[in-house]
Amino acid sequence: MPMTKTGNTFLKIIIKLFAFSILVPVAIVAIWSFAGRWSWPQLLPETFSLRGMAELFSSYSGAMQTLGSSVVLSITVAILAVVIGAMTARALVFYDFAGKQAVEFGAVLPIIIPGTVFAMGIHVPLIRMGLADNIYGVILVHLICALPYTIKIMTDITKAFGSKLEEQAAILGASPWQIATDITLPSLLPGLVSSGCMAYIISFSQYFLTLQIGGGHVKTFTLLMVPYLQSGDRTVASAYSLVFIIATLLVFIVFDAAGRKFSHDGQGYLFT
């Protein structure tokens, strides 16, 4: 049923309100990054300063090096989460096996259990396995937190896609590799990109889990940013937050470009 003119207008208003609610806080953060003095009730800063950026890009802060390693860590988590999520989704959708309901329930446990409880509970086993205070343990806990979202996204898109096209291609003589590269992956690409972005932002924004499991030996950009947010130094905190937003947006653009390149129609999935 076609959308009425009134419904279309209402939808545009809602979209503009959502865009406004996102862009205005980002604009305020950007202004605060260069604010020297901004006292209430002034609408604009009374003075401007590069102190926040100088702190961020100084060699002693190590923020840029930490940002690079954080991006690599989170991309690694995103790739692993997408691969595991996609395979789990196919198993849940297309196969019946013993313990299937247990797998479905276990996939949502990281969401149900509070992050603090999860971190405290898993810390001791990781210490015994030698995975505490190192990058491997951090990747593991980030992956556990990201998997519920990737599994859910990939399960929904796998159900929508089904298996009929794959079966038809097999009947026509296509090899498993041809089916995977020409049919399955292009059809699941929107879900792969979306779930990858979700896994990335979950990993990139983790603070307590990284602090607890990494033990201070694994430094991420969030670990550097949060103390400034708690200290009340809005200029430096906003500078860190602005770089956090820009870095995340750039990674999402790369994900979208990759999806556009490997899709058959060249259609992007995040920025259209």
C-alpha positions in Angstrom: 0.0 0.0 0.0 1.6 3.3 -1.1 2.4 5.8 1.6 0.0 8.8 1.8 1.3 12.4 1.4 0.6 13.0 5.1 2.5 9.9 6.1 5.4 10.8 3.9 5.6 14.3 5.4 5.4 12.9 8.9 8.3 10.5 8.1 10.4 13.4 6.8 9.8 15.3 10.0 10.8 12.4 12.2 14.0 11.9 10.1 14.9 15.6 10.5 14.3 15.4 14.2 16.5 12.4 14.6 19.2 14.2 12.5 18.9 17.3 14.6 19.2 15.4 17.8 22.4 13.8 16.6 24.1 16.7 14.8 23.5 19.4 17.5 25.3 17.5 20.3 28.2 16.8 17.8 28.4 20.4 16.9 28.5 21.4 20.6 31.3 18.9 21.2 33.2 20.4 18.2 32.8 23.9 19.6 33.9 22.8 23.1 37.0 21.3 21.6 38.3 24.8 20.7 36.7 26.7 23.6 39.0 28.5 26.0 36.3 30.0 28.3 32.6 29.3 27.9 30.6 30.3 30.9 26.8 30.1 31.3 24.6 31.7 29.9 26.7 32.6 26.9 25.6 31.0 23.7 29.1 31.0 22.3 32.5 30.7 23.9 34.0 33.9 25.2 37.5 32.8 24.1 38.9 30.1 21.9 41.9 27.9 22.6 43.9 25.1 21.0 44.7 23.6 24.4 42.5 20.5 23.8 44.0 19.7 20.4 47.5 20.4 21.7 47.0 17.9 24.5 45.5 15.4 22.1 48.2 15.5 19.5 51.2 16.0 21.8 53.8 13.3 21.8 53.7 12.7 25.5 50.0 11.8 25.5 50.4 9.0 23.0 46.8 9.5 21.9 47.3 9.1 18.2 49.4 5.9 18.6 46.8 4.5 20.9 44.0 5.5 18.5 45.7 3.5 15.7 46.1 0.4 17.9 42.5 0.7 19.1 41.2 0.9 15.5 43.2 -2.3 14.6 41.9 -4.1 17.7 38.3 -3.2 17.1 38.5 -4.1 13.4 39.9 -7.5 14.4 37.0 -8.0 16.8 34.5 -6.9 14.1 35.9 -9.3 11.5 35.9 -12.2 14.0 32.4 -11.3 15.1 31.0 -11.2 11.6 32.5 -14.5 10.6 31.3 -16.3 13.7 28.0 -14.5 13.6 27.3 -15.4 10.0 28.2 -19.1 10.5 26.2 -19.3 13.7 23.2 -17.7 12.0 23.3 -20.2 9.1 23.5 -23.1 11.6 20.5 -21.7 13.5 18.4 -21.0 10.5 19.1 -24.0 8.2 19.9 -26.9 10.6 18.3 -28.7 13.5 20.8 -30.1 16.0 21.0 -31.0 19.7 21.4 -28.0 21.9 20.1 -25.5 19.3 17.9 -23.7 21.9 20.9 -23.6 24.3 22.9 -21.9 21.6 20.1 -19.4 20.9 19.8 -18.6 24.6 23.6 -18.4 25.1 23.8 -15.9 22.2 21.9 -13.3 24.2 23.5 -13.9 27.6 26.1 -11.2 27.2 23.3 -8.7 26.8 21.3 -10.0 29.8 24.3 -10.1 32.2 25.5 -6.7 33.3 28.9 -5.8 32.0 30.4 -5.3 35.4 29.2 -8.8 36.6 30.5 -10.3 33.3 33.9 -8.7 33.7 34.3 -9.8 37.3 33.1 -13.3 36.6 35.3 -14.0 33.5 38.4 -12.4 34.9 39.5 -15.3 37.1 39.1 -18.0 34.3 41.1 -15.7 32.0 43.9 -15.4 34.6 44.1 -19.2 34.9 44.2 -19.5 31.1 46.9 -16.8 30.8 44.6 -14.5 28.9 44.5 -11.7 31.4 46.5 -8.5 31.1 47.1 -9.1 27.4 45.6 -8.2 24.0 44.2 -11.7 23.4 42.0 -11.6 26.5 40.7 -8.2 25.6 39.9 -9.3 22.1 38.1 -12.3 23.5 35.8 -10.4 25.9 35.1 -7.7 23.3 34.1 -10.5 20.9 31.8 -12.1 23.4 30.0 -8.7 23.9 29.7 -8.1 20.2 28.5 -11.6 19.1 24.8 -11.3 20.3 24.4 -8.3 17.9 26.1 -9.9 14.9 24.3 -13.2 15.4 20.9 -11.4 15.7 21.5 -9.3 12.6 22.8 -12.2 10.5 20.1 -14.5 11.7 17.4 -12.1 10.5 19.0 -11.4 7.1 19.7 -15.2 6.6 16.0 -16.0 7.3 15.0 -13.3 4.8 17.4 -14.5 2.1 16.6 -18.2 2.6 18.4 -21.0 0.6 16.4 -21.3 -2.6 18.8 -19.4 -4.8 21.7 -21.4 -3.5 19.8 -24.7 -4.1 18.9 -23.5 -7.7 22.5 -22.6 -8.4 23.6 -26.1 -7.1 21.1 -27.8 -9.4 22.4 -25.8 -12.3 25.9 -27.1 -11.6 27.5 -24.2 -9.7 30.4 -25.2 -7.4 30.3 -24.4 -3.7 32.8 -21.7 -4.2 30.7 -20.1 -7.0 27.6 -20.2 -4.8 29.4 -18.6 -1.9 31.0 -15.8 -3.9 28.3 -15.1 -6.5 25.1 -15.7 -4.5 25.6 -16.0 -0.7 28.0 -13.3 0.1 26.5 -10.6 -2.2 23.0 -11.3 -0.7 24.2 -11.2 2.9 26.5 -8.2 2.4 24.1 -5.7 3.9 23.9 -7.7 7.1 27.7 -8.3 7.1 28.4 -4.6 6.8 25.8 -3.6 9.4 26.9 -6.3 11.9 30.6 -5.4 11.3 29.9 -1.8 12.2 27.9 -2.8 15.3 30.7 -5.1 16.5 33.3 -2.4 15.8 31.6 0.4 17.8 30.9 -2.1 20.7 34.6 -3.0 20.8 35.9 0.6 20.2 33.7 2.0 23.1 34.5 -0.6 25.7 36.0 0.9 28.9 35.5 -1.2 32.0 36.0 -4.5 30.3 39.2 -3.3 28.7 40.4 -1.9 32.0 39.6 -5.0 34.0 40.8 -7.7 31.6 43.7 -5.7 30.1 44.9 -4.8 33.6 46.3 -1.5 32.3 48.7 -3.3 30.0 46.3 -2.9 27.0 45.7 0.7 26.3 42.8 1.9 24.1 41.6 5.3 23.1 38.6 5.0 25.3 40.8 4.4 28.3 42.6 7.7 27.6 39.3 9.5 27.0 37.1 8.5 29.9 39.3 10.0 32.7 39.1 13.4 30.9 35.3 13.0 30.7 35.2 12.3 34.5 37.6 15.1 35.4 35.3 17.9 34.2 37.9 19.3 31.7 35.4 19.8 28.9 37.9 21.2 26.4 40.2 18.3 26.4 37.4 15.8 26.9 35.6 17.3 23.9 38.7 17.1 21.8 39.1 13.4 22.6 35.3 12.9 21.9 35.5 14.7 18.6 38.4 12.5 17.4 36.5 9.4 18.7 33.5 10.4 16.5 35.6 11.2 13.4 37.6 8.0 13.7 34.5 5.9 14.0 32.8 7.7 11.1 35.9 7.1 8.9 35.9 3.4 9.7 32.2 3.2 8.9 32.9 4.9 5.6 35.6 2.3 4.8 33.2 -0.5 5.7 30.5 1.0 3.4 33.0 1.5 0.6 34.1 -2.2 0.9 30.5 -3.3 0.8 29.9 -1.0 -2.3 33.0 -2.5 -4.0 32.1 -6.1 -3.5 28.3 -5.8 -4.1 27.0 -6.5 -7.6 25.0 -3.3 -7.9 27.6 -1.0 -6.2 25.1 0.1 -3.6 26.4 1.3 -0.3 24.6 0.2 2.9 25.4 2.9 5.4 25.6 6.1 3.4 23.2 6.4 0.5 
